[in-house]
Amino acid sequence: MLRKKIQKMNKDNNMDPFPLSFFLDELIKLEGVGLKTANLLLEANLKSSHDVLNASDEKLLQIKGIC
């Protein structure tokens, strides 16, 4: 099921399957982050746990759907 969602997101975002699936897998490892939130983070150019943890509160709060 996750694979089909990733394939659809790849198609919708015109992304190569490798990066999207890799970054989604990394973000989903964060506590409380599911596929929907991981996709929102990717759209905000936050691609890793490091990016998320070092993002300012302001940047995170600007992501529609995060809070």
C-alpha positions in Angstrom: 0.0 0.0 0.0 2.8 2.4 0.9 4.5 1.6 -2.4 1.4 2.6 -4.4 1.1 5.9 -2.5 4.8 6.6 -3.1 4.4 5.8 -6.8 1.4 8.2 -7.0 3.3 11.0 -5.3 6.2 10.4 -7.6 3.9 10.8 -10.6 2.1 13.8 -9.1 5.3 15.6 -8.2 7.3 14.5 -11.3 10.0 13.0 -9.1 12.3 10.1 -9.6 11.1 7.2 -7.4 14.4 6.8 -5.6 14.7 10.1 -3.9 11.1 10.4 -2.9 10.9 7.0 -1.4 14.2 7.4 0.3 13.3 10.8 1.9 9.8 9.6 2.9 11.3 6.6 4.6 13.7 8.8 6.5 11.0 11.2 7.6 8.6 8.5 8.6 11.2 7.3 11.1 10.5 10.5 13.2 8.0 9.9 16.0 4.6 11.2 15.1 5.3 11.5 11.4 3.2 9.6 9.0 3.0 9.6 5.2 0.9 12.7 5.0 3.2 14.7 7.3 6.3 13.4 5.6 4.9 14.6 2.3 4.2 18.1 3.7 7.7 18.2 5.1 9.2 17.2 1.7 7.1 19.9 0.0 8.7 22.4 2.4 12.2 21.1 1.3 12.8 19.3 4.7 14.2 16.0 3.6 15.8 14.5 6.7 15.4 14.3 10.4 18.3 16.7 10.6 16.5 19.2 8.5 13.3 18.9 10.6 15.1 19.1 13.9 17.1 22.2 12.8 14.2 24.0 11.2 13.0 27.0 13.1 9.6 26.9 14.8 8.5 29.7 12.4 9.3 27.6 9.3 7.5 24.5 10.7 4.5 26.6 11.6 4.3 28.0 8.1 3.8 24.5 6.7 0.1 24.2 6.0 -1.3 21.1 7.6 1.4 20.7 10.3 -0.4 22.3 13.1 
